[in-house]
Amino acid sequence: MISKHQRLNMRKITTDTNSADFYSLFNQFLDDFYHTDNQDKPSLIEDEPITTHLRAKEKYLLAATAKQLAVDFGLPVPVWVEKKGYFPSESIYAFETTNDAFRKYLADTSLAEFKKRKLYLGGNILERV
């Protein structure tokens, strides 16, 4: 169970999926990451998530997110994000779209570390309001 004021890290997203939806936890992680002091940010991405029960897209999303955040904030890149199992063999598009125009838009706007993993989820995947 996640306490009210506990910072959510990558591993905790994947260990608490029985208590909440993955994407709700992912969004909470992003909020926590962005509101954490820079010196504490590495601790939120360094531990490898437990991915045995995740869908492939979620597993790739976590790795791309950790790498993109590390690059964007000048943090050490966690070793786990470069493991072979975190790279899909085929392209993955948001909403599983088959629309060619939308696929092109997603490919054009996706973040660099997501593109490297053939994850075309759009440029605002890590934005929070």
GITAWO-V498924 format. One record per pair of residues at least 12 apart in sequence whose C-alpha atoms are under 10 Angstrom apart, sorted by the first residue. I is the first residue (numbers start at 1). J is the second residue. D is the distance in whole Angstrom. If there is no record, write none. Layout:
BEGIN
i: (I;I)
j: (J;J)
d: (D;D)
END
This chain:
BEGIN
i: (1;1;1;1;1;1;2;2;2;2;5;6;7;7;7;7;7;7;7;7;7;8;8;8;8;8;8;8;8;8;8;8;8;9;9;9;9;9;9;9;9;9;9;9;9;9;9;9;9;10;10;10;10;10;10;10;10;10;10;10;10;10;10;10;10;11;11;11;11;11;11;11;11;11;12;12;12;12;12;12;12;12;13;13;13;13;13;13;13;13;13;14;14;14;14;14;14;14;14;14;14;14;15;15;15;15;17;17;22;22;23;26;26;26;26;26;27;27;27;27;28;29;29;30;30;30;30;30;30;31;31;31;31;32;33;33;34;34;34;38;38;38;39;41;41;41;41;41;42;42;42;42;42;42;42;42;42;43;44;45;45;45;45;45;45;45;45;45;45;45;45;45;46;46;46;46;46;46;46;46;46;47;47;47;47;47;48;48;48;48;48;48;48;49;49;49;49;51;51;56;56;56;56;56;57;57;57;57;57;57;57;58;59;59;59;59;59;60;60;60;60;60;60;60;60;60;60;61;61;61;61;61;61;61;62;62;63;63;63;63;63;63;63;63;63;63;63;64;64;64;64;64;64;64;64;64;64;64;64;64;65;65;65;65;65;65;66;66;66;66;67;67;67;67;67;67;67;68;68;68;68;68;69;69;71;71;86;87;87;87;87;87;88;88;88;88;89;89;90;90;90;91;91;91;91;91;91;92;92;92;92;92;92;92;93;93;93;93;93;93;93;94;94;94;94;94;94;95;95;96;96;102;103;103;103;104;105;105;105;105;106;106;106;106;106;107;107;107;107;107;108;108;108;109;109;109;109;110;110;110;110;111;111;111;111)
j: (15;16;17;18;19;20;16;19;20;25;32;32;28;29;31;32;33;35;36;43;44;25;26;27;28;29;30;31;32;33;43;44;45;25;26;28;29;30;32;33;41;42;43;44;45;46;47;48;49;25;26;29;30;43;44;45;46;47;48;49;50;62;63;65;66;44;45;46;47;48;49;50;51;62;25;26;29;44;47;48;49;50;25;26;27;28;29;49;50;51;62;26;48;49;50;51;52;53;54;58;59;62;49;50;51;53;53;54;54;58;58;58;61;62;65;126;125;126;127;128;128;44;45;44;65;69;126;127;128;126;127;128;129;44;45;69;69;127;128;73;74;75;75;69;70;73;75;76;66;69;70;73;74;75;76;77;78;78;66;62;63;65;66;67;69;70;75;76;77;78;80;81;66;70;75;76;77;78;79;80;81;66;78;79;80;81;62;63;66;78;79;80;81;62;63;80;81;85;86;85;86;87;88;92;86;87;88;92;93;94;119;86;81;85;86;87;88;81;85;86;87;88;92;114;117;118;119;86;87;114;117;119;121;125;81;86;78;80;81;82;83;85;86;87;113;114;117;81;82;86;87;111;112;113;114;115;116;117;118;119;81;111;113;114;125;126;78;80;81;113;79;80;81;82;112;113;114;111;112;113;114;126;113;126;112;113;117;114;116;117;118;119;116;117;118;119;117;118;117;118;119;107;115;117;118;119;120;114;115;117;118;119;120;121;106;107;118;119;120;121;122;106;119;120;121;122;125;120;121;120;121;122;120;121;122;120;120;121;122;123;119;120;121;122;123;119;120;121;122;123;120;122;123;121;122;123;124;122;123;124;125;123;124;125;126)
d: (9;7;10;9;7;9;8;9;10;10;10;9;9;7;9;6;8;10;8;10;8;8;9;10;7;5;9;9;6;8;10;7;10;9;9;9;6;9;8;8;9;10;7;4;6;8;8;10;9;9;8;7;10;9;6;5;8;7;7;6;9;7;9;10;8;8;8;9;6;6;4;6;9;10;9;10;9;9;9;10;7;9;6;6;10;9;7;7;9;10;9;9;10;6;6;7;9;8;8;10;9;10;8;7;9;10;9;9;9;8;9;10;10;8;10;10;10;9;9;8;10;8;10;10;9;10;7;8;7;10;9;7;9;9;9;9;10;10;9;8;9;9;9;9;9;9;8;10;9;9;8;9;10;6;7;9;8;10;9;9;9;9;6;9;8;8;10;9;9;7;10;10;8;10;10;8;8;5;8;8;9;10;8;9;8;10;9;9;10;8;9;6;8;8;9;9;10;10;10;9;9;9;8;10;9;10;8;7;10;10;8;10;10;9;7;9;10;9;8;5;6;7;10;9;8;9;8;9;10;8;9;8;9;10;8;9;9;8;5;8;9;10;6;9;9;9;9;7;9;8;9;9;9;6;5;9;9;7;10;8;9;10;8;8;9;8;7;10;7;9;10;10;7;9;10;7;9;8;8;5;8;9;9;9;10;9;8;10;9;5;8;9;10;6;7;8;9;8;9;7;9;10;9;8;5;6;7;10;10;9;6;5;6;8;7;8;8;6;5;6;9;8;8;6;5;7;10;10;8;10;10;10;8;9;9;9;9;10;8;10;9;5;6;5;8;8;5;8;7;9;8;8;8;8;5;5;8;4;4;8;8;5;8;8;9)
END
